[in-house]
Amino acid sequence: MALSRAAQEPGEPMRQAGPDGYWVSDDPALIDVGRVHTWMSEESYWARGRSYPAMVAAIENSLVFGLYAADGSQAGFARHVTDRATFAWLCDVFIDRAHRGRGLGSFLVQVATGHPDVASLRQVLSTAPERTLYRQFGFQSLAAPERWMERRHR
């Protein structure tokens, strides 16, 4: 699903309705930073121990997506690290345990990958090999993994 900015003013936050009253927004002002930090630093396998200042900076410098329940409470999070011109890295995709098993991860990824700022860009992600959810959104193994390098934090 590619979202269109035509239905909204340029620069206005996007809001996409989903199943059972859930919705996604790209409005960073709605993000519950404390909750997202807890999810990342305590519950995720990839960002365990991430500091609060690092999470704040990541949110401030990314295209962020909050998943919200009908009552407005935050139920999930994802973000793109992107220049909005050539490349987007989808990362930190997380659904709160209480909201899992309802297809919300798929909904969140669908909205994030179809967002008009990144829909036409090369998108990558890093995930555990058994996570096949992302294949339905066009993600596949890197075409040339031997061309990718990593500089690890010291």
N, CA, C and O atoms as a GROMACS GRO file, in nm:
protein
  616
    1MET      N    1   0.084  -0.116   0.000
    1MET     CA    2   0.000   0.000   0.000
    1MET      C    3   0.089   0.123   0.000
    1MET      O    4   0.163   0.146   0.096
    2ALA      N    5   0.084   0.202  -0.103
    2ALA     CA    6   0.156   0.328  -0.106
    2ALA      C    7   0.061   0.437  -0.060
    2ALA      O    8  -0.048   0.454  -0.115
    3LEU      N    9   0.101   0.509   0.040
    3LEU     CA   10   0.019   0.617   0.091
    3LEU      C   11   0.045   0.742   0.008
    3LEU      O   12   0.152   0.757  -0.050
    4SER      N   13  -0.049   0.827   0.003
    4SER     CA   14  -0.036   0.948  -0.076
    4SER      C   15  -0.042   1.070   0.014
    4SER      O   16  -0.125   1.078   0.106
    5ARG      N   17   0.044   1.164  -0.014
    5ARG     CA   18   0.041   1.290   0.058
    5ARG      C   19  -0.067   1.382   0.000
    5ARG      O   20  -0.094   1.488   0.056
    6ALA      N   21  -0.127   1.344  -0.111
    6ALA     CA   22  -0.227   1.429  -0.175
    6ALA      C   23  -0.345   1.457  -0.083
    6ALA      O   24  -0.407   1.563  -0.092
    7ALA      N   25  -0.376   1.364   0.004
    7ALA     CA   26  -0.490   1.380   0.093
    7ALA      C   27  -0.457   1.462   0.216
    7ALA      O   28  -0.544   1.485   0.300
    8GLN      N   29  -0.333   1.505   0.228
    8GLN     CA   30  -0.293   1.583   0.344
    8GLN      C   31  -0.204   1.698   0.300
    8GLN      O   32  -0.148   1.695   0.191
    9GLU      N   33  -0.192   1.795   0.384
    9GLU     CA   34  -0.107   1.909   0.355
    9GLU      C   35   0.040   1.866   0.365
    9GLU      O   36   0.074   1.784   0.449
   10PRO      N   37   0.127   1.922   0.280
   10PRO     CA   38   0.270   1.891   0.291
   10PRO      C   39   0.320   1.921   0.433
   10PRO      O   40   0.290   2.026   0.489
   11GLY      N   41   0.395   1.828   0.488
   11GLY     CA   42   0.448   1.847   0.622
   11GLY      C   43   0.353   1.806   0.733
   11GLY      O   44   0.392   1.798   0.849
   12GLU      N   45   0.228   1.781   0.699
   12GLU     CA   46   0.131   1.737   0.799
   12GLU      C   47   0.155   1.590   0.833
   12GLU      O   48   0.189   1.512   0.744
   13PRO      N   49   0.138   1.552   0.959
   13PRO     CA   50   0.155   1.412   0.995
   13PRO      C   51   0.055   1.322   0.924
   13PRO      O   52  -0.060   1.361   0.898
   14MET      N   53   0.101   1.202   0.892
   14MET     CA   54   0.017   1.101   0.829
   14MET      C   55  -0.050   1.019   0.938
   14MET      O   56   0.008   0.994   1.044
   15ARG      N   57  -0.173   0.977   0.912
   15ARG     CA   58  -0.244   0.885   1.001
   15ARG      C   59  -0.315   0.783   0.913
   15ARG      O   60  -0.394   0.820   0.826
   16GLN      N   61  -0.287   0.655   0.938
   16GLN     CA   62  -0.345   0.547   0.857
   16GLN      C   63  -0.426   0.455   0.948
   16GLN      O   64  -0.372   0.398   1.043
   17ALA      N   65  -0.554   0.441   0.918
   17ALA     CA   66  -0.641   0.352   0.996
   17ALA      C   67  -0.608   0.207   0.965
   17ALA      O   68  -0.568   0.172   0.854
   18GLY      N   69  -0.624   0.123   1.067
   18GLY     CA   70  -0.593  -0.019   1.053
   18GLY      C   71  -0.701  -0.106   1.114
   18GLY      O   72  -0.813  -0.060   1.137
   19PRO      N   73  -0.667  -0.231   1.140
   19PRO     CA   74  -0.766  -0.326   1.193
   19PRO      C   75  -0.807  -0.295   1.336
   19PRO      O   76  -0.728  -0.247   1.417
   20ASP      N   77  -0.932  -0.322   1.366
   20ASP     CA   78  -0.985  -0.316   1.502
   20ASP      C   79  -0.959  -0.183   1.574
   20ASP      O   80  -0.936  -0.181   1.695
   21GLY      N   81  -0.962  -0.074   1.501
   21GLY     CA   82  -0.945   0.058   1.561
   21GLY      C   83  -0.800   0.100   1.580
   21GLY      O   84  -0.774   0.212   1.624
   22TYR      N   85  -0.705   0.014   1.548
   22TYR     CA   86  -0.564   0.051   1.557
   22TYR      C   87  -0.532   0.148   1.444
   22TYR      O   88  -0.600   0.149   1.341
   23TRP      N   89  -0.429   0.227   1.463
   23TRP     CA   90  -0.388   0.322   1.361
   23TRP      C   91  -0.239   0.351   1.374
   23TRP      O   92  -0.180   0.330   1.480
   24VAL      N   93  -0.179   0.398   1.265
   24VAL     CA   94  -0.037   0.434   1.262
   24VAL      C   95  -0.025   0.580   1.225
   24VAL      O   96  -0.098   0.630   1.140
   25SER      N   97   0.069   0.647   1.289
   25SER     CA   98   0.099   0.786   1.257
   25SER      C   99   0.250   0.804   1.247
   25SER      O  100   0.327   0.736   1.315
   26ASP      N  101   0.292   0.897   1.162
   26ASP     CA  102   0.433   0.933   1.152
   26ASP      C  103   0.464   1.060   1.231
   26ASP      O  104   0.568   1.123   1.211
   27ASP      N  105   0.375   1.098   1.320
   27ASP     CA  106   0.392   1.220   1.400
   27ASP      C  107   0.486   1.190   1.518
   27ASP      O  108   0.447   1.119   1.610
   28PRO      N  109   0.608   1.244   1.516
   28PRO     CA  110   0.701   1.216   1.626
   28PRO      C  111   0.653   1.269   1.761
   28PRO      O  112   0.695   1.219   1.865
   29ALA      N  113   0.566   1.369   1.759
   29ALA     CA  114   0.515   1.426   1.885
   29ALA      C  115   0.428   1.327   1.961
   29ALA      O  116   0.409   1.342   2.082
   30LEU      N  117   0.374   1.226   1.893
   30LEU     CA  118   0.287   1.128   1.958
   30LEU      C  119   0.365   1.013   2.021
   30LEU      O  120   0.309   0.938   2.102
   31ILE      N  121   0.491   0.997   1.987
   31ILE     CA  122   0.570   0.883   2.035
   31ILE      C  123   0.588   0.890   2.186
   31ILE      O  124   0.629   0.993   2.239
   32ASP      N  125   0.557   0.781   2.254
   32ASP     CA  126   0.582   0.768   2.397
   32ASP      C  127   0.727   0.721   2.412
   32ASP      O  128   0.754   0.601   2.413
   33VAL      N  129   0.818   0.816   2.422
   33VAL     CA  130   0.961   0.787   2.420
   33VAL      C  131   1.001   0.691   2.532
   33VAL      O  132   1.081   0.600   2.509
   34GLY      N  133   0.947   0.709   2.651
   34GLY     CA  134   0.979   0.619   2.762
   34GLY      C  135   0.938   0.476   2.733
   34GLY      O  136   1.013   0.383   2.762
   35ARG      N  137   0.821   0.459   2.677
   35ARG     CA  138   0.774   0.324   2.644
   35ARG      C  139   0.860   0.261   2.535
   35ARG      O  140   0.899   0.145   2.544
   36VAL      N  141   0.890   0.338   2.430
   36VAL     CA  142   0.973   0.287   2.322
   36VAL      C  143   1.112   0.251   2.374
   36VAL      O  144   1.168   0.148   2.337
   37HIS      N  145   1.167   0.336   2.460
   37HIS     CA  146   1.299   0.305   2.517
   37HIS      C  147   1.295   0.174   2.595
   37HIS      O  148   1.387   0.093   2.584
   38THR      N  149   1.192   0.153   2.673
   38THR     CA  150   1.180   0.027   2.748
   38THR      C  151   1.171  -0.092   2.655
   38THR      O  152   1.238  -0.193   2.676
   39TRP      N  153   1.089  -0.080   2.551
   39TRP     CA  154   1.078  -0.190   2.454
   39TRP      C  155   1.215  -0.223   2.395
   39TRP      O  156   1.255  -0.339   2.390
   40MET      N  157   1.286  -0.120   2.350
   40MET     CA  158   1.415  -0.142   2.284
   40MET      C  159   1.520  -0.192   2.383
   40MET      O  160   1.587  -0.293   2.358
   41SER      N  161   1.535  -0.123   2.494
   41SER     CA  162   1.647  -0.152   2.584
   41SER      C  163   1.627  -0.274   2.672
   41SER      O  164   1.724  -0.332   2.721
   42GLU      N  165   1.501  -0.315   2.694
   42GLU     CA  166   1.475  -0.427   2.784
   42GLU      C  167   1.410  -0.548   2.718
   42GLU      O  168   1.427  -0.660   2.765
   43GLU      N  169   1.336  -0.528   2.609
   43GLU     CA  170   1.260  -0.638   2.551
   43GLU      C  171   1.308  -0.682   2.413
   43GLU      O  172   1.280  -0.795   2.373
   44SER      N  173   1.378  -0.598   2.339
   44SER     CA  174   1.423  -0.638   2.206
   44SER      C  175   1.554  -0.717   2.218
   44SER      O  176   1.628  -0.701   2.314
   45TYR      N  177   1.581  -0.801   2.118
   45TYR     CA  178   1.708  -0.874   2.117
   45TYR      C  179   1.818  -0.793   2.050
   45TYR      O  180   1.936  -0.822   2.070
   46TRP      N  181   1.783  -0.694   1.970
   46TRP     CA  182   1.880  -0.622   1.890
   46TRP      C  183   1.928  -0.491   1.953
   46TRP      O  184   2.032  -0.439   1.913
   47ALA      N  185   1.855  -0.438   2.049
   47ALA     CA  186   1.892  -0.307   2.106
   47ALA      C  187   1.899  -0.310   2.258
   47ALA      O  188   1.893  -0.206   2.324
   48ARG      N  189   1.912  -0.428   2.313
   48ARG     CA  190   1.918  -0.444   2.459
   48ARG      C  191   2.028  -0.353   2.516
   48ARG      O  192   2.142  -0.355   2.470
   49GLY      N  193   1.991  -0.275   2.614
   49GLY     CA  194   2.086  -0.185   2.678
   49GLY      C  195   2.101  -0.050   2.611
   49GLY      O  196   2.181   0.032   2.656
   50ARG      N  197   2.025  -0.024   2.505
   50ARG     CA  198   2.034   0.108   2.440
   50ARG      C  199   2.000   0.216   2.541
   50ARG      O  200   1.902   0.204   2.614
   51SER      N  201   2.079   0.320   2.544
   51SER     CA  202   2.058   0.427   2.642
   51SER      C  203   1.938   0.514   2.603
   51SER      O  204   1.900   0.520   2.486
   52TYR      N  205   1.882   0.579   2.703
   52TYR     CA  206   1.770   0.670   2.678
   52TYR      C  207   1.812   0.784   2.585
   52TYR      O  208   1.739   0.814   2.490
   53PRO      N  209   1.926   0.850   2.609
   53PRO     CA  210   1.967   0.957   2.515
   53PRO      C  211   1.985   0.908   2.372
   53PRO      O  212   1.953   0.980   2.277
   54ALA      N  213   2.035   0.786   2.355
   54ALA     CA  214   2.050   0.732   2.220
   54ALA      C  215   1.913   0.709   2.156
   54ALA      O  216   1.896   0.733   2.036
   55MET      N  217   1.816   0.664   2.235
   55MET     CA  218   1.681   0.642   2.181
   55MET      C  219   1.617   0.774   2.142
   55MET      O  220   1.552   0.783   2.038
   56VAL      N  221   1.634   0.875   2.225
   56VAL     CA  222   1.580   1.007   2.193
   56VAL      C  223   1.640   1.058   2.062
   56VAL      O  224   1.568   1.106   1.975
   57ALA      N  225   1.772   1.047   2.048
   57ALA     CA  226   1.839   1.094   1.926
   57ALA      C  227   1.792   1.013   1.805
   57ALA      O  228   1.772   1.069   1.697
   58ALA      N  229   1.774   0.883   1.821
   58ALA     CA  230   1.727   0.798   1.711
   58ALA      C  231   1.589   0.841   1.665
   58ALA      O  232   1.562   0.848   1.545
   59ILE      N  233   1.502   0.870   1.759
   59ILE     CA  234   1.366   0.914   1.725
   59ILE      C  235   1.370   1.050   1.656
   59ILE      O  236   1.302   1.071   1.555
   60GLU      N  237   1.449   1.142   1.709
   60GLU     CA  238   1.456   1.277   1.654
   60GLU      C  239   1.514   1.279   1.511
   60GLU      O  240   1.481   1.369   1.433
   61ASN      N  241   1.597   1.183   1.478
   61ASN     CA  242   1.668   1.184   1.350
   61ASN      C  243   1.620   1.077   1.252
   61ASN      O  244   1.689   1.045   1.156
   62SER      N  245   1.502   1.023   1.276
   62SER     CA  246   1.446   0.919   1.190
   62SER      C  247   1.304   0.954   1.148
   62SER      O  248   1.240   1.041   1.206
   63LEU      N  249   1.257   0.885   1.047
   63LEU     CA  250   1.116   0.888   1.011
   63LEU      C  251   1.050   0.782   1.098
   63LEU      O  252   1.071   0.662   1.077
   64VAL      N  253   0.972   0.825   1.196
   64VAL     CA  254   0.918   0.733   1.296
   64VAL      C  255   0.771   0.702   1.272
   64VAL      O  256   0.697   0.781   1.213
   65PHE      N  257   0.732   0.582   1.320
   65PHE     CA  258   0.594   0.536   1.309
   65PHE      C  259   0.550   0.482   1.444
   65PHE      O  260   0.613   0.392   1.499
   66GLY      N  261   0.443   0.537   1.495
   66GLY     CA  262   0.382   0.483   1.615
   66GLY      C  263   0.257   0.407   1.577
   66GLY      O  264   0.177   0.453   1.495
   67LEU      N  265   0.241   0.290   1.637
   67LEU     CA  266   0.117   0.212   1.624
   67LEU      C  267   0.038   0.237   1.750
   67LEU      O  268   0.090   0.224   1.860
   68TYR      N  269  -0.090   0.273   1.735
   68TYR     CA  270  -0.173   0.310   1.850
   68TYR      C  271  -0.301   0.228   1.852
   68TYR      O  272  -0.359   0.197   1.748
   69ALA      N  273  -0.344   0.195   1.974
   69ALA     CA  274  -0.473   0.128   1.993
   69ALA      C  275  -0.584   0.232   1.980
   69ALA      O  276  -0.557   0.352   1.976
   70ALA      N  277  -0.706   0.187   1.974
   70ALA     CA  278  -0.821   0.277   1.959
   70ALA      C  279  -0.826   0.382   2.070
   70ALA      O  280  -0.874   0.493   2.048
   71ASP      N  281  -0.778   0.347   2.190
   71ASP     CA  282  -0.779   0.442   2.302
   71ASP      C  283  -0.663   0.540   2.298
   71ASP      O  284  -0.651   0.625   2.387
   72GLY      N  285  -0.577   0.530   2.197
   72GLY     CA  286  -0.464   0.622   2.182
   72GLY      C  287  -0.335   0.576   2.248
   72GLY      O  288  -0.232   0.642   2.233
   73SER      N  289  -0.338   0.464   2.321
   73SER     CA  290  -0.216   0.415   2.383
   73SER      C  291  -0.125   0.354   2.278
   73SER      O  292  -0.172   0.291   2.183
   74GLN      N  293   0.005   0.374   2.295
   74GLN     CA  294   0.099   0.324   2.196
   74GLN      C  295   0.116   0.174   2.210
   74GLN      O  296   0.139   0.123   2.320
   75ALA      N  297   0.105   0.103   2.097
   75ALA     CA  298   0.112  -0.043   2.095
   75ALA      C  299   0.230  -0.094   2.014
   75ALA      O  300   0.259  -0.214   2.018
   76GLY      N  301   0.298  -0.007   1.940
   76GLY     CA  302   0.411  -0.051   1.860
   76GLY      C  303   0.489   0.066   1.806
   76GLY      O  304   0.451   0.182   1.821
   77PHE      N  305   0.600   0.033   1.742
   77PHE     CA  306   0.693   0.136   1.695
   77PHE      C  307   0.775   0.079   1.579
   77PHE      O  308   0.802  -0.041   1.574
   78ALA      N  309   0.814   0.165   1.488
   78ALA     CA  310   0.910   0.134   1.383
   78ALA      C  311   0.971   0.266   1.338
   78ALA      O  312   0.916   0.373   1.362
   79ARG      N  313   1.086   0.255   1.272
   79ARG     CA  314   1.146   0.377   1.219
   79ARG      C  315   1.229   0.345   1.096
   79ARG      O  316   1.278   0.233   1.078
   80HIS      N  317   1.244   0.448   1.012
   80HIS     CA  318   1.334   0.443   0.898
   80HIS      C  319   1.448   0.541   0.924
   80HIS      O  320   1.424   0.656   0.958
   81VAL      N  321   1.570   0.495   0.909
   81VAL     CA  322   1.686   0.583   0.900
   81VAL      C  323   1.699   0.611   0.750
   81VAL      O  324   1.724   0.520   0.672
   82THR      N  325   1.682   0.736   0.711
   82THR     CA  326   1.673   0.766   0.568
   82THR      C  327   1.716   0.907   0.534
   82THR      O  328   1.709   0.999   0.616
   83ASP      N  329   1.762   0.922   0.410
   83ASP     CA  330   1.787   1.055   0.354
   83ASP      C  331   1.668   1.104   0.274
   83ASP      O  332   1.668   1.216   0.223
   84ARG      N  333   1.564   1.021   0.263
   84ARG     CA  334   1.441   1.049   0.189
   84ARG      C  335   1.465   1.076   0.040
   84ARG      O  336   1.381   1.134  -0.028
   85ALA      N  337   1.582   1.033  -0.009
   85ALA     CA  338   1.613   1.053  -0.151
   85ALA      C  339   1.661   0.926  -0.219
   85ALA      O  340   1.626   0.901  -0.334
   86THR      N  341   1.741   0.844  -0.149
   86THR     CA  342   1.800   0.726  -0.213
   86THR      C  343   1.793   0.599  -0.130
   86THR      O  344   1.803   0.490  -0.186
   87PHE      N  345   1.777   0.609   0.000
   87PHE     CA  346   1.798   0.492   0.085
   87PHE      C  347   1.716   0.503   0.214
   87PHE      O  348   1.700   0.612   0.269
   88ALA      N  349   1.665   0.390   0.260
   88ALA     CA  350   1.594   0.386   0.388
   88ALA      C  351   1.622   0.251   0.455
   88ALA      O  352   1.612   0.145   0.392
   89TRP      N  353   1.657   0.257   0.582
   89TRP     CA  354   1.682   0.137   0.662
   89TRP      C  355   1.566   0.125   0.761
   89TRP      O  356   1.553   0.208   0.850
   90LEU      N  357   1.484   0.023   0.745
   90LEU     CA  358   1.374  -0.004   0.837
   90LEU      C  359   1.431  -0.075   0.960
   90LEU      O  360   1.499  -0.176   0.948
   91CYS      N  361   1.403  -0.021   1.078
   91CYS     CA  362   1.460  -0.081   1.198
   91CYS      C  363   1.370  -0.056   1.319
   91CYS      O  364   1.272   0.019   1.313
   92ASP      N  365   1.406  -0.122   1.428
   92ASP     CA  366   1.336  -0.107   1.556
   92ASP      C  367   1.186  -0.134   1.545
   92ASP      O  368   1.106  -0.068   1.611
   93VAL      N  369   1.149  -0.231   1.462
   93VAL     CA  370   1.008  -0.269   1.450
   93VAL      C  371   0.972  -0.351   1.573
   93VAL      O  372   1.034  -0.454   1.601
   94PHE      N  373   0.871  -0.305   1.646
   94PHE     CA  374   0.835  -0.370   1.773
   94PHE      C  375   0.686  -0.356   1.800
   94PHE      O  376   0.629  -0.248   1.784
   95ILE      N  377   0.623  -0.466   1.840
   95ILE     CA  378   0.483  -0.466   1.882
   95ILE      C  379   0.480  -0.510   2.028
   95ILE      O  380   0.539  -0.612   2.064
   96ASP      N  381   0.412  -0.435   2.112
   96ASP     CA  382   0.399  -0.469   2.253
   96ASP      C  383   0.336  -0.607   2.267
   96ASP      O  384   0.245  -0.643   2.193
   97ARG      N  385   0.385  -0.684   2.363
   97ARG     CA  386   0.337  -0.821   2.384
   97ARG      C  387   0.185  -0.830   2.394
   97ARG      O  388   0.125  -0.924   2.341
   98ALA      N  389   0.123  -0.735   2.461
   98ALA     CA  390  -0.022  -0.739   2.482
   98ALA      C  391  -0.100  -0.722   2.351
   98ALA      O  392  -0.221  -0.749   2.348
   99HIS      N  393  -0.034  -0.679   2.245
   99HIS     CA  394  -0.103  -0.652   2.119
   99HIS      C  395  -0.060  -0.746   2.006
   99HIS      O  396  -0.103  -0.729   1.892
  100ARG      N  397   0.022  -0.843   2.036
  100ARG     CA  398   0.071  -0.936   1.933
  100ARG      C  399  -0.035  -1.037   1.895
  100ARG      O  400  -0.132  -1.059   1.968
  101GLY      N  401  -0.015  -1.099   1.779
  101GLY     CA  402  -0.106  -1.204   1.732
  101GLY      C  403  -0.229  -1.151   1.662
  101GLY      O  404  -0.326  -1.225   1.645
  102ARG      N  405  -0.228  -1.026   1.621
  102ARG     CA  406  -0.344  -0.963   1.556
  102ARG      C  407  -0.312  -0.910   1.418
  102ARG      O  408  -0.393  -0.840   1.357
  103GLY      N  409  -0.193  -0.942   1.368
  103GLY     CA  410  -0.152  -0.891   1.237
  103GLY      C  411  -0.103  -0.748   1.240
  103GLY      O  412  -0.089  -0.685   1.134
  104LEU      N  413  -0.077  -0.695   1.357
  104LEU     CA  414  -0.038  -0.555   1.368
  104LEU      C  415   0.104  -0.528   1.321
  104LEU      O  416   0.134  -0.420   1.272
  105GLY      N  417   0.192  -0.628   1.336
  105GLY     CA  418   0.328  -0.613   1.283
  105GLY      C  419   0.323  -0.597   1.132
  105GLY      O  420   0.393  -0.512   1.075
  106SER      N  421   0.242  -0.678   1.067
  106SER     CA  422   0.227  -0.666   0.921
  106SER      C  423   0.168  -0.531   0.883
  106SER      O  424   0.213  -0.468   0.788
  107PHE      N  425   0.068  -0.487   0.957
  107PHE     CA  426   0.008  -0.357   0.929
  107PHE      C  427   0.111  -0.245   0.945
  107PHE      O  428   0.120  -0.157   0.860
  108LEU      N  429   0.188  -0.248   1.053
  108LEU     CA  430   0.288  -0.145   1.078
  108LEU      C  431   0.394  -0.144   0.968
  108LEU      O  432   0.430  -0.037   0.918
  109VAL      N  433   0.444  -0.259   0.930
  109VAL     CA  434   0.546  -0.267   0.824
  109VAL      C  435   0.487  -0.222   0.690
  109VAL      O  436   0.555  -0.154   0.613
  110GLN      N  437   0.363  -0.258   0.662
  110GLN     CA  438   0.298  -0.215   0.538
  110GLN      C  439   0.292  -0.062   0.530
  110GLN      O  440   0.323  -0.004   0.426
  111VAL      N  441   0.252   0.001   0.638
  111VAL     CA  442   0.243   0.147   0.639
  111VAL      C  443   0.383   0.209   0.628
  111VAL      O  444   0.403   0.303   0.552
  112ALA      N  445   0.479   0.155   0.703
  112ALA     CA  446   0.614   0.211   0.703
  112ALA      C  447   0.680   0.198   0.566
  112ALA      O  448   0.741   0.293   0.518
  113THR      N  449   0.669   0.082   0.502
  113THR     CA  450   0.734   0.063   0.372
  113THR      C  451   0.661   0.138   0.260
  113THR      O  452   0.721   0.170   0.158
  114GLY      N  453   0.532   0.164   0.279
  114GLY     CA  454   0.455   0.236   0.178
  114GLY      C  455   0.449   0.386   0.200
  114GLY      O  456   0.385   0.456   0.121
  115HIS      N  457   0.513   0.436   0.303
  115HIS     CA  458   0.510   0.579   0.332
  115HIS      C  459   0.565   0.656   0.211
  115HIS      O  460   0.667   0.616   0.154
  116PRO      N  461   0.501   0.766   0.172
  116PRO     CA  462   0.542   0.838   0.051
  116PRO      C  463   0.686   0.890   0.054
  116PRO      O  464   0.745   0.913  -0.052
  117ASP      N  465   0.744   0.909   0.172
  117ASP     CA  466   0.882   0.957   0.178
  117ASP      C  467   0.984   0.849   0.146
  117ASP      O  468   1.100   0.880   0.117
  118VAL      N  469   0.943   0.722   0.150
  118VAL     CA  470   1.039   0.613   0.129
  118VAL      C  471   0.991   0.505   0.032
  118VAL      O  472   1.069   0.417  -0.005
  119ALA      N  473   0.867   0.509  -0.010
  119ALA     CA  474   0.809   0.400  -0.091
  119ALA      C  475   0.888   0.373  -0.219
  119ALA      O  476   0.895   0.258  -0.262
  120SER      N  477   0.947   0.474  -0.279
  120SER     CA  478   1.020   0.454  -0.404
  120SER      C  479   1.170   0.436  -0.385
  120SER      O  480   1.244   0.430  -0.482
  121LEU      N  481   1.214   0.428  -0.260
  121LEU     CA  482   1.357   0.417  -0.231
  121LEU      C  483   1.400   0.273  -0.209
  121LEU      O  484   1.317   0.186  -0.183
  122ARG      N  485   1.530   0.249  -0.219
  122ARG     CA  486   1.586   0.121  -0.178
  122ARG      C  487   1.570   0.112  -0.027
  122ARG      O  488   1.615   0.201   0.046
  123GLN      N  489   1.507   0.006   0.020
  123GLN     CA  490   1.486  -0.015   0.162
  123GLN      C  491   1.556  -0.143   0.205
  123GLN      O  492   1.549  -0.245   0.136
  124VAL      N  493   1.624  -0.137   0.318
  124VAL     CA  494   1.691  -0.254   0.373
  124VAL      C  495   1.649  -0.271   0.518
  124VAL      O  496   1.593  -0.180   0.579
  125LEU      N  497   1.676  -0.388   0.571
  125LEU     CA  498   1.658  -0.412   0.713
  125LEU      C  499   1.751  -0.523   0.755
  125LEU      O  500   1.805  -0.596   0.671
  126SER      N  501   1.770  -0.534   0.884
  126SER     CA  502   1.849  -0.642   0.941
  126SER      C  503   1.759  -0.715   1.039
  126SER      O  504   1.697  -0.652   1.125
  127THR      N  505   1.750  -0.846   1.026
  127THR     CA  506   1.661  -0.922   1.113
  127THR      C  507   1.714  -1.063   1.130
  127THR      O  508   1.803  -1.107   1.057
  128ALA      N  509   1.660  -1.132   1.226
  128ALA     CA  510   1.694  -1.272   1.247
  128ALA      C  511   1.648  -1.352   1.125
  128ALA      O  512   1.542  -1.325   1.070
  129PRO      N  513   1.727  -1.451   1.083
  129PRO     CA  514   1.694  -1.527   0.961
  129PRO      C  515   1.555  -1.591   0.962
  129PRO      O  516   1.494  -1.606   0.857
  130GLU      N  517   1.505  -1.628   1.079
  130GLU     CA  518   1.375  -1.695   1.083
  130GLU      C  519   1.258  -1.598   1.070
  130GLU      O  520   1.143  -1.642   1.060
  131ARG      N  521   1.282  -1.471   1.070
  131ARG     CA  522   1.176  -1.371   1.057
  131ARG      C  523   1.137  -1.358   0.910
  131ARG      O  524   1.203  -1.286   0.834
  132THR      N  525   1.032  -1.425   0.869
  132THR     CA  526   0.991  -1.423   0.729
  132THR      C  527   0.882  -1.320   0.700
  132THR      O  528   0.845  -1.302   0.584
  133LEU      N  529   0.831  -1.254   0.802
  133LEU     CA  530   0.727  -1.152   0.785
  133LEU      C  531   0.762  -1.053   0.675
  133LEU      O  532   0.676  -1.014   0.597
  134TYR      N  533   0.887  -1.013   0.669
  134TYR     CA  534   0.928  -0.905   0.581
  134TYR      C  535   0.928  -0.944   0.433
  134TYR      O  536   0.921  -0.856   0.347
  135ARG      N  537   0.935  -1.072   0.402
  135ARG     CA  538   0.937  -1.115   0.262
  135ARG      C  539   0.809  -1.075   0.189
  135ARG      O  540   0.813  -1.044   0.070
  136GLN      N  541   0.695  -1.075   0.259
  136GLN     CA  542   0.570  -1.038   0.194
  136GLN      C  543   0.566  -0.891   0.153
  136GLN      O  544   0.478  -0.850   0.077
  137PHE      N  545   0.661  -0.812   0.203
  137PHE     CA  546   0.669  -0.670   0.168
  137PHE      C  547   0.784  -0.644   0.071
  137PHE      O  548   0.825  -0.529   0.053
  138GLY      N  549   0.835  -0.750   0.010
  138GLY     CA  550   0.936  -0.736  -0.094
  138GLY      C  551   1.080  -0.746  -0.046
  138GLY      O  552   1.172  -0.737  -0.128
  139PHE      N  553   1.102  -0.763   0.083
  139PHE     CA  554   1.239  -0.776   0.131
  139PHE      C  555   1.293  -0.914   0.096
  139PHE      O  556   1.222  -1.014   0.106
  140GLN      N  557   1.418  -0.919   0.056
  140GLN     CA  558   1.487  -1.044   0.027
  140GLN      C  559   1.631  -1.030   0.071
  140GLN      O  560   1.674  -0.923   0.112
  141SER      N  561   1.704  -1.139   0.062
  141SER     CA  562   1.846  -1.133   0.099
  141SER      C  563   1.916  -1.029   0.014
  141SER      O  564   1.875  -1.003  -0.100
  142LEU      N  565   2.021  -0.969   0.068
  142LEU     CA  566   2.096  -0.870  -0.007
  142LEU      C  567   2.145  -0.929  -0.139
  142LEU      O  568   2.190  -1.043  -0.143
  143ALA      N  569   2.135  -0.852  -0.245
  143ALA     CA  570   2.178  -0.899  -0.377
  143ALA      C  571   2.328  -0.922  -0.380
  143ALA      O  572   2.375  -1.015  -0.447
  144ALA      N  573   2.403  -0.842  -0.310
  144ALA     CA  574   2.549  -0.855  -0.308
  144ALA      C  575   2.599  -0.832  -0.166
  144ALA      O  576   2.660  -0.728  -0.138
  145PRO      N  577   2.575  -0.927  -0.075
  145PRO     CA  578   2.616  -0.906   0.063
  145PRO      C  579   2.766  -0.886   0.079
  145PRO      O  580   2.810  -0.824   0.176
  146GLU      N  581   2.844  -0.937  -0.015
  146GLU     CA  582   2.989  -0.921  -0.007
  146GLU      C  583   3.033  -0.775  -0.026
  146GLU      O  584   3.147  -0.740   0.002
  147ARG      N  585   2.940  -0.692  -0.074
  147ARG     CA  586   2.972  -0.550  -0.093
  147ARG      C  587   2.939  -0.466   0.030
  147ARG      O  588   2.969  -0.347   0.034
  148TRP      N  589   2.878  -0.526   0.131
  148TRP     CA  590   2.842  -0.456   0.254
  148TRP      C  591   2.948  -0.480   0.359
  148TRP      O  592   3.001  -0.591   0.372
  149MET      N  593   2.979  -0.377   0.432
  149MET     CA  594   3.074  -0.388   0.542
  149MET      C  595   3.013  -0.322   0.665
  149MET      O  596   2.917  -0.244   0.654
  150GLU      N  597   3.067  -0.352   0.776
  150GLU     CA  598   3.018  -0.297   0.903
  150GLU      C  599   3.137  -0.245   0.983
  150GLU      O  600   3.241  -0.310   0.991
  151ARG      N  601   3.119  -0.128   1.041
  151ARG     CA  602   3.217  -0.073   1.135
  151ARG      C  603   3.153  -0.080   1.272
  151ARG      O  604   3.062  -0.003   1.302
  152ARG      N  605   3.198  -0.170   1.355
  152ARG     CA  606   3.138  -0.192   1.485
  152ARG      C  607   3.180  -0.087   1.586
  152ARG      O  608   3.292  -0.036   1.584
  153HIS      N  609   3.087  -0.057   1.672
  153HIS     CA  610   3.112   0.035   1.784
  153HIS      C  611   3.221  -0.023   1.873
  153HIS      O  612   3.220  -0.143   1.901
  154ARG      N  613   3.313   0.057   1.918
  154ARG     CA  614   3.420   0.009   2.006
  154ARG      C  615   3.392   0.038   2.149
  154ARG      O  616   3.473   0.003   2.236
   0.00000   0.00000   0.00000
